[in-house]
């Protein structure tokens, strides 16, 4: 069992590209965990990614689960934000 843990900013494409790249390389990913912030654009990206997963990716990879893991910060702008 392999889990992909990724941060999700305002663009969901990187997480999807990472998933598909690793699958093509032979990784048997069974779960994708996405770390999000409370930023409104990041929330939109999460909704888009979840919809794309349900409509397009889970059809080909039905055993892969996707989950959101929100952080209680607006976004990460500085190194100090990482320490919060």
C-alpha positions in Angstrom: 0.0 0.0 0.0 1.4 3.3 -1.1 0.1 6.7 -0.1 0.7 9.9 -2.0 0.8 13.0 0.3 0.8 16.3 -1.5 0.2 19.9 -0.7 -2.6 21.6 -2.7 -2.3 25.2 -3.6 -4.5 27.0 -6.1 -3.9 24.5 -9.0 -5.0 20.9 -8.7 -3.1 19.8 -11.7 0.2 19.2 -9.9 -1.3 16.6 -7.6 -3.0 14.8 -10.5 0.2 14.9 -12.6 2.2 13.5 -9.7 -0.3 10.7 -9.2 -0.4 9.7 -12.8 3.4 9.9 -13.1 3.9 7.6 -10.1 1.3 5.2 -11.4 3.1 5.1 -14.8 6.3 4.3 -13.0 4.7 1.3 -11.4 3.7 2.6 -8.0 0.6 1.0 -6.6 -1.0 4.0 -5.0 -4.1 3.3 -3.0 -4.6 6.7 -1.3 -4.0 10.3 -2.1 -3.9 12.7 0.9 -4.0 16.4 0.1 -2.9 19.0 2.6 -4.9 22.2 2.1 -5.1 25.7 3.6 -8.2 27.8 4.4 -7.4 30.0 1.3 -10.6 30.4 -0.8 -8.7 29.6 -4.0 -7.2 26.5 -2.5 -10.6 25.3 -1.4 -11.9 25.8 -5.0 -8.9 23.7 -6.2 -9.8 21.0 -3.7 -13.4 20.8 -5.0 -12.2 20.7 -8.6 -9.6 18.0 -7.9 -12.2 15.9 -6.0 -14.6 16.2 -8.9 -12.0 15.3 -11.4 -11.0 12.3 -9.4 -14.6 11.1 -9.1 -15.4 11.6 -12.8 -12.2 10.7 -14.5 -9.5 9.0 -12.4 -11.6 6.6 -10.1 -13.0 5.1 -13.2 -9.6 3.7 -14.1 -8.3 3.4 -10.5 -11.4 2.4 -8.5 -9.5 1.4 -5.3 -7.8 4.8 -4.9 -9.2 7.0 -2.2 -8.7 10.7 -2.0 -8.9 12.8 1.2 -8.4 16.4 2.3 -6.3 17.3 5.3 -6.9 21.0 6.0 -4.5 23.3 7.9 -5.9 26.1 10.0 -3.9 28.8 8.2 -4.9 31.1 5.3 -1.8 30.1 3.3 1.9 29.7 3.5 3.6 32.9 2.4 6.8 32.9 4.5 9.0 30.5 6.4 7.4 31.7 9.7 4.1 30.4 8.3 5.7 26.9 8.2 6.4 27.1 11.9 2.9 28.0 12.9 
